[in-house]
């Protein structure tokens, strides 16, 4: 680690849980972020700032003015740009040492099959169940850790699945895949709600990448922002799950 890196990450290096070993693990890590909106914005910003070596950003959408209320990685000068391009510019300014790769196509099984084997961890920051299930299956198939986030109105949740051994997967949490999920454009969302959930996703990802703290397979954290309450649960593997128990 050179002098500039020692200065940049000095506050990390003061933490005994991180130190040089943890920081070097981050620098050697490759992470895939699917969705660069309200959740993906803080995820990408914090992972790049923290020193993750490579980020693969996936989003086919462009920046609209209604995004700017909560998607803090984008600004007014990015209106009309692909979210991936907008985010890449911001992240390269934030930390030039972080290599950023952009995928500006709708995520499908072929893209996931090509990209997921190359990464250490996947963050699902999307807002529709079909994509979530597709990402989950790919993570199970390739035994990659999945950190999933969701937020709407003033409520949010973060779940973590290691996808190794006998643990559960995301579909164990949502066995009924026919249920229609409301999106932010339909129900609204408080700006800070996605910020809190995305930041928590980033923290869980950093812990996994460095191998520090408590990492519980199948953990589910629920936030009620209106009441200021948190609830922690554990997801169990379903014997009838068609993905992780097939």
VENTA-V446817 format. One line per field, one symbol per residue. ss: DSSP state (H for helix, E for strand, - for the rest). A space follows every 10 residues. Layout:
# VENTA-V446817
ss->???
This chain:
# VENTA-V446817
ss->--HHHHHH-H HHH-----HH HHHHHHH--E EEEE---HHH HHHHHHHHHH ---EEEEE-- -E--HHH--- -----HHH-- -EHHHHHHHH HHHH----EE EEE-----HH HHHHHHHH-- EEEE----HH HHHHHHHHHH HH--EEEEEE EEE-EEEEEE E--------H HHH------- ---HHHH-E- HHHHHHHHHH HHHHHHHHHH --------EE EEEE----EE EEEE------ ------
